[in-house]
Amino acid sequence: REVGTTMIKGIIIVNNNGQPRICKFFQSVAGDGLFAEDVQQQVIRKVFQQVAQRPDSFCNYLEGSIAEWGEGTKLIYRHYATLYFVFAVDKLESDLGILDLIQVFVEALDKCFENVCELDLIFHSDKVHYILDEIVMAGMVLETNIVSILQSVNDQNKLHQRSLSKLNEALSGSKSKPNVARAR
């Protein structure tokens, strides 16, 4: 690998209408004098147009298809129900390895949300990003073991619940105590 290259350049989840639900860009995209967000929107549209026009019976790989990411970029994707899970990767990545990674990600989402659907991605995007961060960080694959991923998610949920209960205790404790400053 060349120094400074990212294995996974971006992860885009779009619905059947082309509306982005989750997007993570690990490598910046180049545009002609446009703001980065505008170029990212162009990339999302191009990705959707390329994967949506292909029948589900076709293979799930497209090579050299996104100029903004440079030469040698592949799109590897899976279409589940109303969502396309698309990983943009460099040409050295294993197509089957990335398909397996997509499967791990979808299985983790499915276990966390009990039959994940598009609304889960919309209303719980923070949790989806956390799950994705357990699997991929800065374009590098961190974890592929579903048990480890789910354990990390469960640990995070426990910490969140503990902090909420402490906050509730603090709030209920402050209501029952008289305000000393006001009594003076």
SULJONOR-V96674 format. One record per backbone hydrogen bond with DSSP energy under -0.5 kcal/mol. NH is the residue of the N-H (numbers start at 1). CO is the residue of the C=O. Records with the same first field share a line. If there is no record, write none. Layout:
NH->CO / CO
This chain:
5->2
8->139
9->7 / 88
10->88
11->24
12->86
13->22
14->12 / 84
15->19
16->82
18->15
20->18
21->13
22->13
24->11
26->9 / 24
27->9
30->68
33->31
39->35
40->36
41->37
42->38
43->39
44->40
45->41
46->42
47->43
48->44
49->45
50->46
51->47
52->48
53->49
54->51
58->55
62->75
64->73
65->73
67->65
69->66
70->67
73->70
74->89
75->62
76->74 / 87
77->60
78->85
80->78 / 83
81->79
83->80
84->14
85->78 / 83
86->12 / 84
87->76
88->10 / 86
89->74 / 87
90->7
91->72
93->90
98->94
99->95
100->96
101->97
102->98
103->99
104->100
105->101
106->102
107->103
108->104
109->105
110->106
111->107
112->108
113->109
114->110
115->110
120->117
121->117
122->118
123->119
124->120
125->122
128->124
129->125
130->126
131->127
132->128
133->129
134->130
135->131 / 132
136->132
137->140
140->137
142->135
143->135
146->144
149->145
150->146
151->147
152->148
153->149
154->150
155->151
156->152
157->153
158->154
159->155
160->156
161->157
162->158
163->159
164->160
165->161
166->162
167->163
168->164
169->165
170->166
171->167
172->168
173->169
174->170
175->171
176->172
177->173
180->178
183->179
184->180
